[in-house]
């Protein structure tokens, strides 16, 4: 009996494994098609996604246009979600936003929706913002205040962020404001990763 029992799978482990697979599959379905195939990731991005010992809580991917920042971020977020599920045995919440869409959603003429969105982004297990310096026009002061509320809440509660950007955290204050830039610099301390290489868009997604 003991031998047979040892060979039988643990029902609870099977359920958890199925839920984990469902979670990662659902996130993969949310991923833009061009970023769904796997690419070779930088070891530091893998360490962050795997929540390896000593890896930073937040990750700021920077580098020239086309080196694979966005593709790396989507893949890293999917791996992070699976690892987080293994730790907590619950479905992690991952909010994914392109910066221009986020700034638009936080406009003052959308005040009620913007405040609700602010609370959602403060509480998410992971906040991923793509191409943070993409905006050609800086957000209004009201919108920058909402950004500050989001990042300050995440900062004081140690909730991680995943950012892609063409420049470093201290070089985006004209877009997000000095206070957000400062907090991002602190949150991503040790987790600023410069990706190098040729423009991958000439042969695939970036």
Secondary structure as UniProt FT lines:
FT   HELIX           2..7
FT   HELIX           11..30
FT   HELIX           33..35
FT   HELIX           43..49
FT   TURN            50..51
FT   TURN            53..54
FT   STRAND          59..63
FT   TURN            65..66
FT   HELIX           69..88
FT   STRAND          94..98
FT   HELIX           99..105
FT   HELIX           108..110
FT   HELIX           111..123
FT   STRAND          126..130
FT   TURN            132..133
FT   HELIX           141..156
FT   TURN            157..158
FT   STRAND          160..165
FT   HELIX           169..171
FT   HELIX           173..176
FT   HELIX           178..187
FT   TURN            188..190
FT   STRAND          192..195
FT   HELIX           200..202
//
